[in-house]
Amino acid sequence: MLGVRVKEGESFESAIRRFKKQCEKSGLLSELRKREFYEKPSLKRKRQKISARKRALKKMGRVR
């Protein structure tokens, strides 16, 4: 679980900023968005295949 302790003399806003940065780095929010609704295994595989194809095309574009 993520957590931030407010340091001596640190403002609340900067502590919130550090917490948000930790959440972003850990991928917590993106994981929550993915798990918000149930995704059937077949749709999950389909989404993964599409993203793999996009990555491959992007990588081939860089090579050329």
PyMOL Python script that loads the backbone (N, CA, C, O; Angstrom):
from pymol import cmd

cmd.read_pdbstr("""\
ATOM      1  N   MET A   1       0.840  -1.184   0.000  1.00  0.00           N
ATOM      2  CA  MET A   1       0.000   0.000   0.000  1.00  0.00           C
ATOM      3  C   MET A   1       0.880   1.241   0.000  1.00  0.00           C
ATOM      4  O   MET A   1       1.896   1.300   0.693  1.00  0.00           O
ATOM      5  N   LEU A   2       0.485   2.205  -0.769  1.00  0.00           N
ATOM      6  CA  LEU A   2       1.249   3.445  -0.878  1.00  0.00           C
ATOM      7  C   LEU A   2       0.932   4.361   0.296  1.00  0.00           C
ATOM      8  O   LEU A   2      -0.176   4.360   0.833  1.00  0.00           O
ATOM      9  N   GLY A   3       1.922   5.130   0.672  1.00  0.00           N
ATOM     10  CA  GLY A   3       1.720   6.086   1.752  1.00  0.00           C
ATOM     11  C   GLY A   3       2.815   7.120   1.755  1.00  0.00           C
ATOM     12  O   GLY A   3       3.932   6.866   1.306  1.00  0.00           O
ATOM     13  N   VAL A   4       2.483   8.296   2.268  1.00  0.00           N
ATOM     14  CA  VAL A   4       3.445   9.386   2.330  1.00  0.00           C
ATOM     15  C   VAL A   4       3.352  10.004   3.716  1.00  0.00           C
ATOM     16  O   VAL A   4       2.263  10.311   4.201  1.00  0.00           O
ATOM     17  N   ARG A   5       4.486  10.180   4.335  1.00  0.00           N
ATOM     18  CA  ARG A   5       4.521  10.881   5.614  1.00  0.00           C
ATOM     19  C   ARG A   5       4.920  12.326   5.354  1.00  0.00           C
ATOM     20  O   ARG A   5       5.865  12.606   4.617  1.00  0.00           O
ATOM     21  N   VAL A   6       4.179  13.236   5.975  1.00  0.00           N
ATOM     22  CA  VAL A   6       4.475  14.656   5.805  1.00  0.00           C
ATOM     23  C   VAL A   6       5.723  14.971   6.610  1.00  0.00           C
ATOM     24  O   VAL A   6       5.777  14.734   7.817  1.00  0.00           O
ATOM     25  N   LYS A   7       6.735  15.512   5.921  1.00  0.00           N
ATOM     26  CA  LYS A   7       8.002  15.825   6.570  1.00  0.00           C
ATOM     27  C   LYS A   7       7.874  17.113   7.375  1.00  0.00           C
ATOM     28  O   LYS A   7       6.934  17.887   7.193  1.00  0.00           O
ATOM     29  N   GLU A   8       8.828  17.322   8.258  1.00  0.00           N
ATOM     30  CA  GLU A   8       8.858  18.524   9.092  1.00  0.00           C
ATOM     31  C   GLU A   8       8.961  19.755   8.197  1.00  0.00           C
ATOM     32  O   GLU A   8       9.883  19.867   7.389  1.00  0.00           O
ATOM     33  N   GLY A   9       8.023  20.667   8.341  1.00  0.00           N
ATOM     34  CA  GLY A   9       8.036  21.911   7.578  1.00  0.00           C
ATOM     35  C   GLY A   9       7.546  21.762   6.141  1.00  0.00           C
ATOM     36  O   GLY A   9       7.627  22.714   5.365  1.00  0.00           O
ATOM     37  N   GLU A  10       7.040  20.585   5.772  1.00  0.00           N
ATOM     38  CA  GLU A  10       6.562  20.361   4.408  1.00  0.00           C
ATOM     39  C   GLU A  10       5.087  20.721   4.320  1.00  0.00           C
ATOM     40  O   GLU A  10       4.315  20.424   5.231  1.00  0.00           O
ATOM     41  N   SER A  11       4.702  21.353   3.236  1.00  0.00           N
ATOM     42  CA  SER A  11       3.296  21.722   3.074  1.00  0.00           C
ATOM     43  C   SER A  11       2.482  20.491   2.674  1.00  0.00           C
ATOM     44  O   SER A  11       3.010  19.511   2.150  1.00  0.00           O
ATOM     45  N   PHE A  12       1.203  20.578   2.937  1.00  0.00           N
ATOM     46  CA  PHE A  12       0.295  19.486   2.609  1.00  0.00           C
ATOM     47  C   PHE A  12       0.236  19.280   1.095  1.00  0.00           C
ATOM     48  O   PHE A  12       0.150  18.146   0.624  1.00  0.00           O
ATOM     49  N   GLU A  13       0.281  20.372   0.339  1.00  0.00           N
ATOM     50  CA  GLU A  13       0.203  20.290  -1.120  1.00  0.00           C
ATOM     51  C   GLU A  13       1.388  19.511  -1.706  1.00  0.00           C
ATOM     52  O   GLU A  13       1.221  18.716  -2.631  1.00  0.00           O
ATOM     53  N   SER A  14       2.577  19.746  -1.160  1.00  0.00           N
ATOM     54  CA  SER A  14       3.738  19.019  -1.681  1.00  0.00           C
ATOM     55  C   SER A  14       3.669  17.535  -1.308  1.00  0.00           C
ATOM     56  O   SER A  14       4.136  16.684  -2.065  1.00  0.00           O
ATOM     57  N   ALA A  15       3.092  17.223  -0.151  1.00  0.00           N
ATOM     58  CA  ALA A  15       2.921  15.821   0.236  1.00  0.00           C
ATOM     59  C   ALA A  15       1.927  15.137  -0.707  1.00  0.00           C
ATOM     60  O   ALA A  15       2.132  13.993  -1.112  1.00  0.00           O
ATOM     61  N   ILE A  16       0.858  15.842  -1.049  1.00  0.00           N
ATOM     62  CA  ILE A  16      -0.127  15.302  -1.995  1.00  0.00           C
ATOM     63  C   ILE A  16       0.535  15.078  -3.355  1.00  0.00           C
ATOM     64  O   ILE A  16       0.283  14.068  -4.011  1.00  0.00           O
ATOM     65  N   ARG A  17       1.379  16.018  -3.776  1.00  0.00           N
ATOM     66  CA  ARG A  17       2.085  15.907  -5.049  1.00  0.00           C
ATOM     67  C   ARG A  17       2.980  14.669  -5.053  1.00  0.00           C
ATOM     68  O   ARG A  17       3.029  13.942  -6.044  1.00  0.00           O
ATOM     69  N   ARG A  18       3.694  14.426  -3.936  1.00  0.00           N
ATOM     70  CA  ARG A  18       4.549  13.238  -3.839  1.00  0.00           C
ATOM     71  C   ARG A  18       3.719  11.965  -3.904  1.00  0.00           C
ATOM     72  O   ARG A  18       4.111  10.992  -4.547  1.00  0.00           O
ATOM     73  N   PHE A  19       2.561  11.977  -3.229  1.00  0.00           N
ATOM     74  CA  PHE A  19       1.687  10.809  -3.228  1.00  0.00           C
ATOM     75  C   PHE A  19       1.176  10.518  -4.637  1.00  0.00           C
ATOM     76  O   PHE A  19       1.161   9.366  -5.069  1.00  0.00           O
ATOM     77  N   LYS A  20       0.761  11.554  -5.346  1.00  0.00           N
ATOM     78  CA  LYS A  20       0.264  11.367  -6.710  1.00  0.00           C
ATOM     79  C   LYS A  20       1.361  10.813  -7.614  1.00  0.00           C
ATOM     80  O   LYS A  20       1.099   9.975  -8.476  1.00  0.00           O
ATOM     81  N   LYS A  21       2.584  11.283  -7.413  1.00  0.00           N
ATOM     82  CA  LYS A  21       3.711  10.805  -8.215  1.00  0.00           C
ATOM     83  C   LYS A  21       3.967   9.326  -7.931  1.00  0.00           C
ATOM     84  O   LYS A  21       4.255   8.559  -8.849  1.00  0.00           O
ATOM     85  N   GLN A  22       3.862   8.922  -6.659  1.00  0.00           N
ATOM     86  CA  GLN A  22       4.047   7.512  -6.305  1.00  0.00           C
ATOM     87  C   GLN A  22       2.968   6.651  -6.953  1.00  0.00           C
ATOM     88  O   GLN A  22       3.253   5.569  -7.464  1.00  0.00           O
ATOM     89  N   CYS A  23       1.722   7.139  -6.927  1.00  0.00           N
ATOM     90  CA  CYS A  23       0.620   6.397  -7.544  1.00  0.00           C
ATOM     91  C   CYS A  23       0.863   6.231  -9.039  1.00  0.00           C
ATOM     92  O   CYS A  23       0.634   5.155  -9.592  1.00  0.00           O
ATOM     93  N   GLU A  24       1.323   7.289  -9.691  1.00  0.00           N
ATOM     94  CA  GLU A  24       1.591   7.243 -11.124  1.00  0.00           C
ATOM     95  C   GLU A  24       2.701   6.244 -11.438  1.00  0.00           C
ATOM     96  O   GLU A  24       2.584   5.468 -12.387  1.00  0.00           O
ATOM     97  N   LYS A  25       3.775   6.257 -10.652  1.00  0.00           N
ATOM     98  CA  LYS A  25       4.902   5.346 -10.886  1.00  0.00           C
ATOM     99  C   LYS A  25       4.504   3.887 -10.679  1.00  0.00           C
ATOM    100  O   LYS A  25       4.946   3.012 -11.423  1.00  0.00           O
ATOM    101  N   SER A  26       3.681   3.623  -9.683  1.00  0.00           N
ATOM    102  CA  SER A  26       3.319   2.242  -9.384  1.00  0.00           C
ATOM    103  C   SER A  26       2.276   1.689 -10.352  1.00  0.00           C
ATOM    104  O   SER A  26       2.093   0.475 -10.430  1.00  0.00           O
ATOM    105  N   GLY A  27       1.590   2.566 -11.091  1.00  0.00           N
ATOM    106  CA  GLY A  27       0.572   2.108 -12.032  1.00  0.00           C
ATOM    107  C   GLY A  27      -0.722   1.733 -11.353  1.00  0.00           C
ATOM    108  O   GLY A  27      -1.523   0.987 -11.916  1.00  0.00           O
ATOM    109  N   LEU A  28      -0.942   2.232 -10.160  1.00  0.00           N
ATOM    110  CA  LEU A  28      -2.123   1.883  -9.383  1.00  0.00           C
ATOM    111  C   LEU A  28      -3.403   2.343 -10.071  1.00  0.00           C
ATOM    112  O   LEU A  28      -4.356   1.569 -10.175  1.00  0.00           O
ATOM    113  N   LEU A  29      -3.443   3.577 -10.538  1.00  0.00           N
ATOM    114  CA  LEU A  29      -4.663   4.106 -11.141  1.00  0.00           C
ATOM    115  C   LEU A  29      -4.999   3.401 -12.449  1.00  0.00           C
ATOM    116  O   LEU A  29      -6.168   3.120 -12.714  1.00  0.00           O
ATOM    117  N   SER A  30      -4.001   3.114 -13.264  1.00  0.00           N
ATOM    118  CA  SER A  30      -4.278   2.413 -14.522  1.00  0.00           C
ATOM    119  C   SER A  30      -4.792   1.002 -14.238  1.00  0.00           C
ATOM    120  O   SER A  30      -5.663   0.497 -14.947  1.00  0.00           O
ATOM    121  N   GLU A  31      -4.255   0.379 -13.214  1.00  0.00           N
ATOM    122  CA  GLU A  31      -4.720  -0.960 -12.831  1.00  0.00           C
ATOM    123  C   GLU A  31      -6.167  -0.907 -12.345  1.00  0.00           C
ATOM    124  O   GLU A  31      -6.963  -1.788 -12.669  1.00  0.00           O
ATOM    125  N   LEU A  32      -6.508   0.112 -11.576  1.00  0.00           N
ATOM    126  CA  LEU A  32      -7.884   0.258 -11.103  1.00  0.00           C
ATOM    127  C   LEU A  32      -8.841   0.483 -12.264  1.00  0.00           C
ATOM    128  O   LEU A  32      -9.940  -0.072 -12.278  1.00  0.00           O
ATOM    129  N   ARG A  33      -8.436   1.288 -13.232  1.00  0.00           N
ATOM    130  CA  ARG A  33      -9.293   1.537 -14.395  1.00  0.00           C
ATOM    131  C   ARG A  33      -9.501   0.256 -15.192  1.00  0.00           C
ATOM    132  O   ARG A  33     -10.595   0.012 -15.701  1.00  0.00           O
ATOM    133  N   LYS A  34      -8.453  -0.568 -15.304  1.00  0.00           N
ATOM    134  CA  LYS A  34      -8.591  -1.829 -16.034  1.00  0.00           C
ATOM    135  C   LYS A  34      -9.548  -2.771 -15.317  1.00  0.00           C
ATOM    136  O   LYS A  34     -10.310  -3.496 -15.958  1.00  0.00           O
ATOM    137  N   ARG A  35      -9.509  -2.761 -13.996  1.00  0.00           N
ATOM    138  CA  ARG A  35     -10.314  -3.707 -13.222  1.00  0.00           C
ATOM    139  C   ARG A  35     -11.671  -3.153 -12.803  1.00  0.00           C
ATOM    140  O   ARG A  35     -12.395  -3.794 -12.041  1.00  0.00           O
ATOM    141  N   GLU A  36     -12.017  -1.974 -13.292  1.00  0.00           N
ATOM    142  CA  GLU A  36     -13.283  -1.356 -12.891  1.00  0.00           C
ATOM    143  C   GLU A  36     -14.472  -2.226 -13.300  1.00  0.00           C
ATOM    144  O   GLU A  36     -15.435  -2.363 -12.546  1.00  0.00           O
ATOM    145  N   PHE A  37     -14.396  -2.817 -14.508  1.00  0.00           N
ATOM    146  CA  PHE A  37     -15.457  -3.675 -15.002  1.00  0.00           C
ATOM    147  C   PHE A  37     -14.847  -5.014 -15.391  1.00  0.00           C
ATOM    148  O   PHE A  37     -13.675  -5.092 -15.761  1.00  0.00           O
ATOM    149  N   TYR A  38     -15.654  -6.063 -15.304  1.00  0.00           N
ATOM    150  CA  TYR A  38     -15.167  -7.388 -15.680  1.00  0.00           C
ATOM    151  C   TYR A  38     -14.955  -7.434 -17.184  1.00  0.00           C
ATOM    152  O   TYR A  38     -15.788  -6.956 -17.955  1.00  0.00           O
ATOM    153  N   GLU A  39     -13.849  -8.004 -17.589  1.00  0.00           N
ATOM    154  CA  GLU A  39     -13.541  -8.163 -19.007  1.00  0.00           C
ATOM    155  C   GLU A  39     -13.432  -9.653 -19.302  1.00  0.00           C
ATOM    156  O   GLU A  39     -12.642 -10.369 -18.687  1.00  0.00           O
ATOM    157  N   LYS A  40     -14.240 -10.102 -20.250  1.00  0.00           N
ATOM    158  CA  LYS A  40     -14.214 -11.516 -20.596  1.00  0.00           C
ATOM    159  C   LYS A  40     -12.831 -11.897 -21.106  1.00  0.00           C
ATOM    160  O   LYS A  40     -12.162 -11.096 -21.759  1.00  0.00           O
ATOM    161  N   PRO A  41     -12.402 -13.129 -20.806  1.00  0.00           N
ATOM    162  CA  PRO A  41     -11.068 -13.557 -21.234  1.00  0.00           C
ATOM    163  C   PRO A  41     -10.846 -13.440 -22.742  1.00  0.00           C
ATOM    164  O   PRO A  41      -9.746 -13.105 -23.181  1.00  0.00           O
ATOM    165  N   SER A  42     -11.882 -13.714 -23.536  1.00  0.00           N
ATOM    166  CA  SER A  42     -11.719 -13.615 -24.992  1.00  0.00           C
ATOM    167  C   SER A  42     -11.484 -12.170 -25.415  1.00  0.00           C
ATOM    168  O   SER A  42     -10.674 -11.917 -26.307  1.00  0.00           O
ATOM    169  N   LEU A  43     -12.177 -11.219 -24.791  1.00  0.00           N
ATOM    170  CA  LEU A  43     -11.985  -9.802 -25.114  1.00  0.00           C
ATOM    171  C   LEU A  43     -10.629  -9.310 -24.632  1.00  0.00           C
ATOM    172  O   LEU A  43     -10.009  -8.444 -25.250  1.00  0.00           O
ATOM    173  N   LYS A  44     -10.178  -9.880 -23.516  1.00  0.00           N
ATOM    174  CA  LYS A  44      -8.863  -9.512 -22.987  1.00  0.00           C
ATOM    175  C   LYS A  44      -7.765  -9.948 -23.956  1.00  0.00           C
ATOM    176  O   LYS A  44      -6.845  -9.183 -24.245  1.00  0.00           O
ATOM    177  N   ARG A  45      -7.870 -11.191 -24.457  1.00  0.00           N
ATOM    178  CA  ARG A  45      -6.897 -11.690 -25.429  1.00  0.00           C
ATOM    179  C   ARG A  45      -6.924 -10.857 -26.709  1.00  0.00           C
ATOM    180  O   ARG A  45      -5.881 -10.549 -27.286  1.00  0.00           O
ATOM    181  N   LYS A  46      -8.125 -10.500 -27.141  1.00  0.00           N
ATOM    182  CA  LYS A  46      -8.261  -9.698 -28.355  1.00  0.00           C
ATOM    183  C   LYS A  46      -7.593  -8.336 -28.175  1.00  0.00           C
ATOM    184  O   LYS A  46      -6.892  -7.864 -29.070  1.00  0.00           O
ATOM    185  N   ARG A  47      -7.806  -7.708 -27.026  1.00  0.00           N
ATOM    186  CA  ARG A  47      -7.205  -6.405 -26.744  1.00  0.00           C
ATOM    187  C   ARG A  47      -5.682  -6.522 -26.702  1.00  0.00           C
ATOM    188  O   ARG A  47      -4.978  -5.648 -27.209  1.00  0.00           O
ATOM    189  N   GLN A  48      -5.175  -7.591 -26.103  1.00  0.00           N
ATOM    190  CA  GLN A  48      -3.732  -7.799 -26.024  1.00  0.00           C
ATOM    191  C   GLN A  48      -3.124  -8.025 -27.403  1.00  0.00           C
ATOM    192  O   GLN A  48      -2.031  -7.533 -27.684  1.00  0.00           O
ATOM    193  N   LYS A  49      -3.827  -8.773 -28.278  1.00  0.00           N
ATOM    194  CA  LYS A  49      -3.328  -8.996 -29.635  1.00  0.00           C
ATOM    195  C   LYS A  49      -3.263  -7.685 -30.408  1.00  0.00           C
ATOM    196  O   LYS A  49      -2.296  -7.428 -31.126  1.00  0.00           O
ATOM    197  N   ILE A  50      -4.287  -6.861 -30.260  1.00  0.00           N
ATOM    198  CA  ILE A  50      -4.311  -5.573 -30.960  1.00  0.00           C
ATOM    199  C   ILE A  50      -3.176  -4.685 -30.479  1.00  0.00           C
ATOM    200  O   ILE A  50      -2.506  -4.040 -31.284  1.00  0.00           O
ATOM    201  N   SER A  51      -2.956  -4.648 -29.168  1.00  0.00           N
ATOM    202  CA  SER A  51      -1.876  -3.802 -28.648  1.00  0.00           C
ATOM    203  C   SER A  51      -0.507  -4.343 -29.069  1.00  0.00           C
ATOM    204  O   SER A  51       0.412  -3.563 -29.319  1.00  0.00           O
ATOM    205  N   ALA A  52      -0.364  -5.659 -29.150  1.00  0.00           N
ATOM    206  CA  ALA A  52       0.901  -6.242 -29.603  1.00  0.00           C
ATOM    207  C   ALA A  52       1.152  -5.889 -31.064  1.00  0.00           C
ATOM    208  O   ALA A  52       2.282  -5.586 -31.446  1.00  0.00           O
ATOM    209  N   ARG A  53       0.114  -5.926 -31.871  1.00  0.00           N
ATOM    210  CA  ARG A  53       0.247  -5.573 -33.282  1.00  0.00           C
ATOM    211  C   ARG A  53       0.642  -4.105 -33.426  1.00  0.00           C
ATOM    212  O   ARG A  53       1.488  -3.767 -34.254  1.00  0.00           O
ATOM    213  N   LYS A  54       0.028  -3.229 -32.618  1.00  0.00           N
ATOM    214  CA  LYS A  54       0.365  -1.802 -32.663  1.00  0.00           C
ATOM    215  C   LYS A  54       1.817  -1.575 -32.257  1.00  0.00           C
ATOM    216  O   LYS A  54       2.518  -0.774 -32.874  1.00  0.00           O
ATOM    217  N   ARG A  55       2.271  -2.281 -31.214  1.00  0.00           N
ATOM    218  CA  ARG A  55       3.667  -2.151 -30.783  1.00  0.00           C
ATOM    219  C   ARG A  55       4.623  -2.602 -31.882  1.00  0.00           C
ATOM    220  O   ARG A  55       5.641  -1.957 -32.134  1.00  0.00           O
ATOM    221  N   ALA A  56       4.285  -3.721 -32.537  1.00  0.00           N
ATOM    222  CA  ALA A  56       5.144  -4.250 -33.598  1.00  0.00           C
ATOM    223  C   ALA A  56       5.219  -3.271 -34.765  1.00  0.00           C
ATOM    224  O   ALA A  56       6.298  -3.032 -35.306  1.00  0.00           O
ATOM    225  N   LEU A  57       4.075  -2.704 -35.154  1.00  0.00           N
ATOM    226  CA  LEU A  57       4.070  -1.740 -36.253  1.00  0.00           C
ATOM    227  C   LEU A  57       4.858  -0.491 -35.886  1.00  0.00           C
ATOM    228  O   LEU A  57       5.571   0.069 -36.719  1.00  0.00           O
ATOM    229  N   LYS A  58       4.731  -0.065 -34.657  1.00  0.00           N
ATOM    230  CA  LYS A  58       5.462   1.115 -34.195  1.00  0.00           C
ATOM    231  C   LYS A  58       6.966   0.838 -34.219  1.00  0.00           C
ATOM    232  O   LYS A  58       7.757   1.692 -34.618  1.00  0.00           O
ATOM    233  N   LYS A  59       7.349  -0.366 -33.786  1.00  0.00           N
ATOM    234  CA  LYS A  59       8.764  -0.739 -33.765  1.00  0.00           C
ATOM    235  C   LYS A  59       9.317  -0.843 -35.184  1.00  0.00           C
ATOM    236  O   LYS A  59      10.447  -0.427 -35.437  1.00  0.00           O
ATOM    237  N   MET A  60       8.538  -1.390 -36.104  1.00  0.00           N
ATOM    238  CA  MET A  60       8.973  -1.489 -37.496  1.00  0.00           C
ATOM    239  C   MET A  60       9.116  -0.103 -38.115  1.00  0.00           C
ATOM    240  O   MET A  60       9.998   0.115 -38.945  1.00  0.00           O
ATOM    241  N   GLY A  61       8.280   0.810 -37.730  1.00  0.00           N
ATOM    242  CA  GLY A  61       8.361   2.175 -38.234  1.00  0.00           C
ATOM    243  C   GLY A  61       9.643   2.846 -37.808  1.00  0.00           C
ATOM    244  O   GLY A  61      10.201   3.647 -38.558  1.00  0.00           O
ATOM    245  N   ARG A  62      10.122   2.536 -36.616  1.00  0.00           N
ATOM    246  CA  ARG A  62      11.375   3.106 -36.114  1.00  0.00           C
ATOM    247  C   ARG A  62      12.574   2.541 -36.860  1.00  0.00           C
ATOM    248  O   ARG A  62      13.555   3.251 -37.083  1.00  0.00           O
ATOM    249  N   VAL A  63      12.507   1.270 -37.248  1.00  0.00           N
ATOM    250  CA  VAL A  63      13.629   0.592 -37.882  1.00  0.00           C
ATOM    251  C   VAL A  63      13.869   1.149 -39.285  1.00  0.00           C
ATOM    252  O   VAL A  63      15.015   1.298 -39.709  1.00  0.00           O
ATOM    253  N   ARG A  64      12.809   1.451 -39.991  1.00  0.00           N
ATOM    254  CA  ARG A  64      12.931   1.923 -41.381  1.00  0.00           C
ATOM    255  C   ARG A  64      13.683   3.189 -41.493  1.00  0.00           C
ATOM    256  O   ARG A  64      13.865   3.704 -42.596  1.00  0.00           O
TER     257      ARG A  64
END
""", "prot")
cmd.dss("prot")
cmd.show_as("cartoon", "prot")
cmd.util.cbc("prot")
cmd.orient("prot")
